[in-house]
Amino acid sequence: MGGDDRDRDDVVRFWRRLGLPGIIDVHTHFMPERVLSKVWAYFDSAGPLTGLEWPITYRRDEDERLALLRSFGVLRFTSMLYPHKAGMAAWLNGWAAGFAARVPDCLHTATFFPEEGVETYVREAVEAGARVFKSHLQVGAYDPNDPLLEPVWGLLAEAGIPVVTHCGSGPAPGAYTGPAPVGRLLSRHPRLKLVVAHMGMPEYGEFLALAAAYPGVRLDTTMAFTDFTEDFTPFPAAERGRLADLGDRILLGTDFPNIPYPYAHQLHALERLGLGDDWLRAVCHGNASSLFG
């Protein structure tokens, strides 16, 4: 049996044992092929950033990647995409809208960048049915408190649309990563549904504290707790209790296809936390189902 078959069987066994109909993954990447190829090139050269090689486990064409996710029993997923400069976001949003139209099990994803006209194209994406936005403070190298973004955050808070935000300082810090900029943002928009990507690594505790303070804040598990991440950014044992306390606001995310290990490993990394089957059911399905209706 091939590696994909073993991985599929392992994933399906996981959610069937929990009595789930499948799983919901809020952090997967689909984007225009030429953009994705540049992302893969970045990870191919990620060694200087992390000190570790970062092989892409699911380096396949788009149709194969979609077929794999569906074979795993992933019921809903996202097309996390993000600009690294001005002039990209509206184009990416157009691509993502087309992708969601032809891939109905993908939550319609959109993005933004602090630039003139950002409020207009974000509003257009919302009116076109966007269900989730992606903000990448590390790659975009922008302050979430940039005045150009103030109407965007207000619009998204009012609409109740979640924003998956790479705001932690892993795998390498950025000028505006870390809990402080996000804390300032939330103080002005306390109802914002902000999903902290990667559990906020490496500032796990600080982002968990923000989640405890702001009911709209959630965290996704993307790459957290895995052997790969634990080798260089371990989750602090002292924060384990907060994972249980905030179990209704933690969402499964994986970073598929850009992960250096099999998909099933993320699920087993959650399982070995020992927080119980109810916690796993909520994280892998129930919380996202409630968030996205």
Secondary structure, DSSP 4 states (H G I P E B T S, - for coil): --HHHHHHHHHHHHHHHTT-S-EE-S------HHHHHHHHHHHHT-HHHHSS----TT---HHHHHHHHHHHTEEEEE-----SSTT-HHHHHHHHHHHHHH-TTEE-EEE--SSTTHHHHHHHHHHTT--EEEEEHHHHT--TT-GGGHHHHHHHHHHT--EEEE-S--SS--TT-SHHHHHHHHHH-TT--EEEGGGGTT-HHHHHHHHHH-TT-EEE-TTTTSHHHHTTSPPPGGGHHHHHHTGGGEE----TTS-SS-HHHHHHHHHTT---HHHHHIIIIIHHHHHH-
